[in-house]
Amino acid sequence: MRDSVRRSPIENVPVTLDDIVRAQRRIRDTLPVTPCARAVQLSARSGCELFLKCENLQMTGSFKVRGALARMLQLTAAEQAAGVIAASAGNHAQGVAYAAQRLGIPATIVMPETAPLAKVRGTAAFGARIVLVGNNYDAAYARAVELQRESGATFIHAFDDPGVMAGQGSVALELLEQLADFDAVLVPVGGGGLVGGIATVIKQVRPGVRVIGVQTARVPGMLASLRAGALTAIEPAATLADGIAVARVGQYTFAQAEAFLDEVVSVDEEAIARAILALLEQEKLLAEGAGAVGVAALLEGAVEDLAGKRVVAVLSGGNIDPIELAKLIGRGLEQDGRLAHLRVLVGDRPGAVAEVAAIVARARANILQISQRRDAAEVGLREAELELALETRGRDHVEEIVAALRAQGLRVK
């Protein structure tokens, strides 16, 4: 899914380049500059010269801390004393909690009950009060607004706040200092704060660079609004890219996207899982689903005319639950064909299992798990069904193994 963006006058935007420069000055003594590393193996695989802006290595493991800190440094003494409140699926929560701890500000964070455990624990570690509500960001946001009205605390929006967006735009200012020349930048898009800030900088400093937003196909909120030409809410959905699962983008971020964003593409769940595995295995970088969507778009060919170009993908975050990571690795290996599950019907007799194992061994595959059952409906009275989990070299290797089994008269599924 791909859409070019209709331009609106830049006079209408709520965040200027000067706003972003000032935000960077406020936060630069507190937050580190993240690396922009050349991805050698993924460059060869994608056909372009790929660089990775590693916001997964930022404080709290995400770019979100930039916007949270930049906004909270604008609070008056009275506002700081009253505290802050935020709604987040995880990364913004940790950013606000970290900034609040650094500044000595009380913080309450409302998170969905489905938020990854790693992000909930990470937020609590910075001393924030955690409130778990609902199954998605929108439910958490509604409750946070109620609590803000009751308490008088300042609401720090995850994306739809000019001060927050200006802080996120500092990513692009760093990038321009780190990389002398590039042709395109791929930016994850949820609520639109990161892409709005980055596009504002890039299109005014280097207008020839393409700024491409990438969304999960499960929750393409920015795509829906850009197509309609107005803010449009879509149905929330579960996705591997929980950090960008925003059903309705903000009014400020939408205006910024209309003014500066070149294009928006979306990627499916399988592409995201493969990208996480590719980053981990080939570049030794851990990215969460939302952080990996730019790489997913590149590897899946979702963006046109990038062959031979210098391209930057922003890895927006690396906060992923270990259990979820294990599942994603397994899923990615299955999609690559390096983890295969076969069902083989054999005669129910001594030595049958050993014969199958010997065939697999000769094919140089590793049996990770094997089980046997006789009660399946399609299994005959004198048959047994073997279920095998195999570690292989890829899809072609799986086909070789299947052919070898069938050559011995075995039925394979």
KOLTIVO-242950 format. One line per field, with one value per residue (C-alpha): residue number from 1; residue in three letters; chain; y negated, x negated, z negated. Coordinates in pm, whole numbers, plus 50000, padded with zeros to 5 digits. Each point is the difference from the previous one (the first is absolute). Layout:
% KOLTIVO-242950
num <- [NUM/...]
residuo <- [ALA/...]
cadena <- [A/...]
v <- [Y/...]
u <- [X/...]
w <- [Z/...]
//
This chain:
% KOLTIVO-242950
num <- [1/2/3/4/5/6/7/8/9/10/11/12/13/14/15/16/17/18/19/20/21/22/23/24/25/26/27/28/29/30/31/32/33/34/35/36/37/38/39/40/41/42/43/44/45/46/47/48/49/50/51/52/53/54/55/56/57/58/59/60/61/62/63/64/65/66/67/68/69/70/71/72/73/74/75/76/77/78/79/80/81/82/83/84/85/86/87/88/89/90/91/92/93/94/95/96/97/98/99/100/101/102/103/104/105/106/107/108/109/110/111/112/113/114/115/116/117/118/119/120/121/122/123/124/125/126/127/128/129/130/131/132/133/134/135/136/137/138/139/140/141/142/143/144/145/146/147/148/149/150/151/152/153/154/155/156/157/158/159/160/161/162/163/164/165/166/167/168/169/170/171/172/173/174/175/176/177/178/179/180/181/182/183/184/185/186/187/188/189/190/191/192/193/194/195/196/197/198/199/200/201/202/203/204/205/206/207/208/209/210/211/212/213/214/215/216/217/218/219/220/221/222/223/224/225/226/227/228/229/230/231/232/233/234/235/236/237/238/239/240/241/242/243/244/245/246/247/248/249/250/251/252/253/254/255/256/257/258/259/260/261/262/263/264/265/266/267/268/269/270/271/272/273/274/275/276/277/278/279/280/281/282/283/284/285/286/287/288/289/290/291/292/293/294/295/296/297/298/299/300/301/302/303/304/305/306/307/308/309/310/311/312/313/314/315/316/317/318/319/320/321/322/323/324/325/326/327/328/329/330/331/332/333/334/335/336/337/338/339/340/341/342/343/344/345/346/347/348/349/350/351/352/353/354/355/356/357/358/359/360/361/362/363/364/365/366/367/368/369/370/371/372/373/374/375/376/377/378/379/380/381/382/383/384/385/386/387/388/389/390/391/392/393/394/395/396/397/398/399/400/401/402/403/404/405/406/407/408/409/410/411/412/413]
residuo <- [MET/ARG/ASP/SER/VAL/ARG/ARG/SER/PRO/ILE/GLU/ASN/VAL/PRO/VAL/THR/LEU/ASP/ASP/ILE/VAL/ARG/ALA/GLN/ARG/ARG/ILE/ARG/ASP/THR/LEU/PRO/VAL/THR/PRO/CYS/ALA/ARG/ALA/VAL/GLN/LEU/SER/ALA/ARG/SER/GLY/CYS/GLU/LEU/PHE/LEU/LYS/CYS/GLU/ASN/LEU/GLN/MET/THR/GLY/SER/PHE/LYS/VAL/ARG/GLY/ALA/LEU/ALA/ARG/MET/LEU/GLN/LEU/THR/ALA/ALA/GLU/GLN/ALA/ALA/GLY/VAL/ILE/ALA/ALA/SER/ALA/GLY/ASN/HIS/ALA/GLN/GLY/VAL/ALA/TYR/ALA/ALA/GLN/ARG/LEU/GLY/ILE/PRO/ALA/THR/ILE/VAL/MET/PRO/GLU/THR/ALA/PRO/LEU/ALA/LYS/VAL/ARG/GLY/THR/ALA/ALA/PHE/GLY/ALA/ARG/ILE/VAL/LEU/VAL/GLY/ASN/ASN/TYR/ASP/ALA/ALA/TYR/ALA/ARG/ALA/VAL/GLU/LEU/GLN/ARG/GLU/SER/GLY/ALA/THR/PHE/ILE/HIS/ALA/PHE/ASP/ASP/PRO/GLY/VAL/MET/ALA/GLY/GLN/GLY/SER/VAL/ALA/LEU/GLU/LEU/LEU/GLU/GLN/LEU/ALA/ASP/PHE/ASP/ALA/VAL/LEU/VAL/PRO/VAL/GLY/GLY/GLY/GLY/LEU/VAL/GLY/GLY/ILE/ALA/THR/VAL/ILE/LYS/GLN/VAL/ARG/PRO/GLY/VAL/ARG/VAL/ILE/GLY/VAL/GLN/THR/ALA/ARG/VAL/PRO/GLY/MET/LEU/ALA/SER/LEU/ARG/ALA/GLY/ALA/LEU/THR/ALA/ILE/GLU/PRO/ALA/ALA/THR/LEU/ALA/ASP/GLY/ILE/ALA/VAL/ALA/ARG/VAL/GLY/GLN/TYR/THR/PHE/ALA/GLN/ALA/GLU/ALA/PHE/LEU/ASP/GLU/VAL/VAL/SER/VAL/ASP/GLU/GLU/ALA/ILE/ALA/ARG/ALA/ILE/LEU/ALA/LEU/LEU/GLU/GLN/GLU/LYS/LEU/LEU/ALA/GLU/GLY/ALA/GLY/ALA/VAL/GLY/VAL/ALA/ALA/LEU/LEU/GLU/GLY/ALA/VAL/GLU/ASP/LEU/ALA/GLY/LYS/ARG/VAL/VAL/ALA/VAL/LEU/SER/GLY/GLY/ASN/ILE/ASP/PRO/ILE/GLU/LEU/ALA/LYS/LEU/ILE/GLY/ARG/GLY/LEU/GLU/GLN/ASP/GLY/ARG/LEU/ALA/HIS/LEU/ARG/VAL/LEU/VAL/GLY/ASP/ARG/PRO/GLY/ALA/VAL/ALA/GLU/VAL/ALA/ALA/ILE/VAL/ALA/ARG/ALA/ARG/ALA/ASN/ILE/LEU/GLN/ILE/SER/GLN/ARG/ARG/ASP/ALA/ALA/GLU/VAL/GLY/LEU/ARG/GLU/ALA/GLU/LEU/GLU/LEU/ALA/LEU/GLU/THR/ARG/GLY/ARG/ASP/HIS/VAL/GLU/GLU/ILE/VAL/ALA/ALA/LEU/ARG/ALA/GLN/GLY/LEU/ARG/VAL/LYS]
cadena <- [A/A/A/A/A/A/A/A/A/A/A/A/A/A/A/A/A/A/A/A/A/A/A/A/A/A/A/A/A/A/A/A/A/A/A/A/A/A/A/A/A/A/A/A/A/A/A/A/A/A/A/A/A/A/A/A/A/A/A/A/A/A/A/A/A/A/A/A/A/A/A/A/A/A/A/A/A/A/A/A/A/A/A/A/A/A/A/A/A/A/A/A/A/A/A/A/A/A/A/A/A/A/A/A/A/A/A/A/A/A/A/A/A/A/A/A/A/A/A/A/A/A/A/A/A/A/A/A/A/A/A/A/A/A/A/A/A/A/A/A/A/A/A/A/A/A/A/A/A/A/A/A/A/A/A/A/A/A/A/A/A/A/A/A/A/A/A/A/A/A/A/A/A/A/A/A/A/A/A/A/A/A/A/A/A/A/A/A/A/A/A/A/A/A/A/A/A/A/A/A/A/A/A/A/A/A/A/A/A/A/A/A/A/A/A/A/A/A/A/A/A/A/A/A/A/A/A/A/A/A/A/A/A/A/A/A/A/A/A/A/A/A/A/A/A/A/A/A/A/A/A/A/A/A/A/A/A/A/A/A/A/A/A/A/A/A/A/A/A/A/A/A/A/A/A/A/A/A/A/A/A/A/A/A/A/A/A/A/A/A/A/A/A/A/A/A/A/A/A/A/A/A/A/A/A/A/A/A/A/A/A/A/A/A/A/A/A/A/A/A/A/A/A/A/A/A/A/A/A/A/A/A/A/A/A/A/A/A/A/A/A/A/A/A/A/A/A/A/A/A/A/A/A/A/A/A/A/A/A/A/A/A/A/A/A/A/A/A/A/A/A/A/A/A/A/A/A/A/A/A/A/A/A/A/A/A/A/A/A/A/A/A/A/A/A/A/A/A/A/A/A/A/A/A/A/A/A/A/A/A/A/A/A]
v <- [50000/49668/49641/49673/49707/49691/49692/49730/49657/50010/49678/50212/50231/49984/50088/49810/50085/49740/50175/50324/49833/49846/50335/50167/49737/50072/50375/50049/49982/50273/50251/50175/49973/50338/50172/49995/50324/50145/50331/50201/50325/49844/49762/50298/50165/49693/49869/49656/49848/50021/49806/50057/49710/50195/49844/50347/49907/49673/49957/50216/50188/49764/49656/49914/49864/49713/49856/50067/49825/49709/49934/50039/49759/49736/50043/49723/50066/50017/50246/50217/50007/50110/50292/50152/50271/50197/50282/50247/50355/49997/49792/49656/50125/50076/49671/49796/50203/49957/49625/49958/50182/49783/49680/50107/49983/50238/50213/50217/50223/50169/50306/50262/50327/50161/49793/50219/50097/49874/49650/50002/50107/49749/49718/50103/50014/49623/49944/49913/50100/50252/50032/50289/49946/50156/50194/49725/49654/49823/50147/49902/49650/49950/50097/49780/49699/50068/50025/49681/49808/50137/49933/49683/50160/49905/50249/50100/50135/50287/49819/49727/49719/49747/50013/50378/50004/49744/50226/50298/49792/49986/50347/49837/49727/50268/50200/49704/49955/50371/50070/49760/50126/50230/50037/50121/50059/50262/49903/50207/49832/50044/49676/49806/49811/50154/49980/49649/49876/50177/49892/49638/49994/50208/49832/49652/50075/50263/49977/50257/50279/50219/50036/50320/50098/50370/50142/50341/50116/50100/49638/49757/49691/49743/50156/49981/49634/49897/50175/49831/49662/49970/50170/50346/50264/50367/50316/50094/50340/50217/49987/50088/49628/49901/49676/49858/50151/49663/49996/49620/49772/49653/49670/49852/50303/50027/49639/50059/50317/49827/49723/50200/50376/50142/50345/50259/50377/50289/50344/50318/50203/50259/49731/49843/50335/50063/49654/50047/50328/49849/49710/50229/50266/49795/49664/50108/49737/50060/49814/50031/50038/49627/49933/50252/49891/49781/50291/50222/49758/49999/50377/50063/49752/49783/49682/49938/49857/50061/50239/49872/49704/49897/50068/49948/50207/49869/50279/49819/50240/50324/50074/50347/50261/50303/50245/49808/49986/50378/50039/49754/50175/50330/49842/49841/50327/50178/49740/50034/50375/50054/50139/50255/50215/50323/50277/50341/50312/50318/50363/50072/50237/50012/49791/49771/49691/50078/50034/49656/49851/50156/49846/49658/50044/50092/49680/49810/49858/49991/50146/49761/50194/50317/50145/50291/50045/50271/49850/49745/50053/50037/50255/50364/50280/50119/49654/49724/49632/49840/49628/49858/49653/49957/49747/49954/49771/49855/50076/50179/50226/50081/50103/50229/50166/50048/50148/50240/50119/50048/50189/50265/50030/49784/49762/49651/49694]
u <- [50000/49844/50120/49841/50089/50187/49806/50150/49836/49716/50136/50270/49767/49989/49627/49723/49639/49900/50224/49811/49660/50098/50132/49671/49810/50215/49941/49652/49816/50225/50047/49730/49961/50103/49786/50075/49839/49955/50184/49753/50194/50343/49858/49898/50336/50211/49803/49941/49745/50188/49928/50179/50073/49994/50262/50034/49676/50139/50069/50304/49952/50204/50010/50302/49784/49893/50350/50092/49692/50020/50364/49950/49707/50254/50215/50017/49903/50368/50075/49709/50125/50348/49845/50054/50221/49971/50162/49781/49964/49649/49723/50147/50079/49635/49892/50233/49908/49627/50031/50218/49746/49716/50197/50155/50357/50279/50123/50307/50001/50315/49919/50216/50036/49852/49680/49686/49877/49649/50138/50217/49704/49773/50242/50044/49622/49986/50235/50320/50345/50148/50371/50100/50325/50162/49863/49845/49846/50330/50156/49694/50011/50365/49929/49689/50205/50246/49719/49842/50323/50032/49638/49905/49677/49858/50084/49695/50143/49821/49990/50260/49815/49778/49743/49983/49980/49720/49801/50051/49872/49658/49943/49977/49762/49764/50038/49903/49682/49914/50063/49879/50224/50302/50299/50286/50095/50251/50181/50247/50341/50249/50146/49766/49778/49672/50066/50141/49689/49756/50180/50008/49621/49910/50230/49881/49628/49969/50321/49879/50002/50311/50170/50204/50226/50052/50302/50125/50274/50205/50039/49930/50137/49787/50075/50374/49985/49778/50230/50305/49828/50120/49953/50155/50029/49963/50062/49722/49838/49733/49662/49635/49934/50188/49801/50159/50349/50178/50350/50026/49705/49983/50110/49651/49821/50246/49936/49626/50027/50213/49744/49679/50045/49937/50153/50148/49979/50120/49858/50165/49929/49785/49776/49955/49905/49744/49850/49957/49818/49784/49892/49919/49821/49822/49937/50001/50263/50315/50306/50360/50273/50065/49629/49949/50273/49766/49765/50302/50119/49657/49950/50352/49963/50286/49820/49915/49683/49755/49764/49644/50104/49875/50289/50047/50243/50084/50004/50241/49989/49862/50227/50135/50109/49763/50290/50137/49651/49968/50333/49894/49671/50183/50248/49725/49807/50314/50060/49640/50041/49724/50248/50229/50284/50073/50252/49894/50219/49805/50079/50067/49707/49665/49728/50233/49907/49629/50031/50159/49736/49726/50144/50011/49644/49870/50162/49791/50297/50034/50304/50099/50305/50181/50329/50219/50377/50236/50343/50027/50302/49787/49763/50067/50020/49647/49853/49858/49952/49667/49989/49652/49860/49687/49718/49905/49802/50312/50297/49797/49852/50349/50103/49697/50096/50360/49885/49765/50280/50242/49735/50022/50375/50098/50293/49895/50204]
w <- [50000/50107/50015/50101/49775/50114/49899/49779/49944/49748/49849/49837/49807/49620/49976/50176/50065/49740/49744/50060/49977/49665/49875/50087/49802/49695/50000/50146/49668/49854/50282/50205/50376/50143/50265/50371/50114/50347/50025/50207/50035/50041/50261/50211/49945/50082/50296/49849/49764/49673/49681/49670/49766/49675/49774/49848/49821/49861/49627/49910/50330/50218/50163/49784/49718/50228/50029/49638/49864/50244/49905/49625/50001/50108/49687/49744/49637/49906/50279/49896/49640/50120/50188/50343/50142/50323/50194/50183/50122/49858/50157/49930/49651/49936/50154/49778/49691/50066/50064/49690/49786/50135/49934/49669/50131/49882/50293/50060/50307/50137/50210/50175/49814/50312/49985/50018/49656/50077/50063/49687/49788/50168/49922/49640/49956/50047/49708/50183/49877/50247/50082/50232/50193/50308/50296/50213/49999/50060/49685/49797/50146/49905/49639/49986/50109/49717/49745/50129/49946/49650/49895/50185/50121/50341/50273/50204/50323/50169/50335/50052/49823/50181/49719/50016/50379/49993/49770/50232/50290/49834/50151/50343/49884/49872/50319/50218/49796/50020/50369/50265/50276/50030/50231/49780/49639/49881/49680/49792/49971/49718/49871/50227/49756/50114/50372/49963/49824/50232/50317/49884/49973/50304/50252/49904/49970/50277/50205/50253/49741/50001/49662/49995/49712/49926/49818/49899/50237/49695/49880/50286/49826/50184/50338/49930/49900/50292/50248/49852/49978/49639/49666/50025/49731/50090/49803/49757/50046/49844/50173/49949/50039/49683/49968/50316/49962/49993/50148/50027/50060/49845/50146/49966/50137/50289/50099/49986/50212/50264/50028/50014/50039/50349/49977/49766/50040/49784/49924/49873/49688/50175/50148/49657/49844/50274/49956/49624/50065/50276/49780/49710/50201/50264/49834/49632/49917/49798/50128/49888/50261/50033/50028/50279/50243/50206/50059/50073/50270/50159/49996/50133/50286/49872/50110/50364/50155/49716/50179/49983/49781/49655/49763/49626/49795/49655/49740/49771/49705/49861/49704/50053/49750/49996/50034/50298/50149/49974/50181/50270/50056/50040/50237/50205/50022/50119/50270/50116/50009/49745/49750/50163/49868/50185/49945/50129/50015/49928/49936/49633/49954/49822/50167/50198/49800/50029/50378/50031/49772/50213/50319/49837/49873/50346/50129/49741/49807/49623/49821/49722/49890/50100/49879/50102/50003/50116/49931/50284/50229/50314/49841/50085/49746/50074/50044/49781/50068/49914/49935/50055/49926/50212/50014/50365/50232/50163/50224/50268/49734/49869/50351/50021/49671/50109/50332/49818/49772/50288/50197/49726/50051/49698/50001/49888/49911]
//
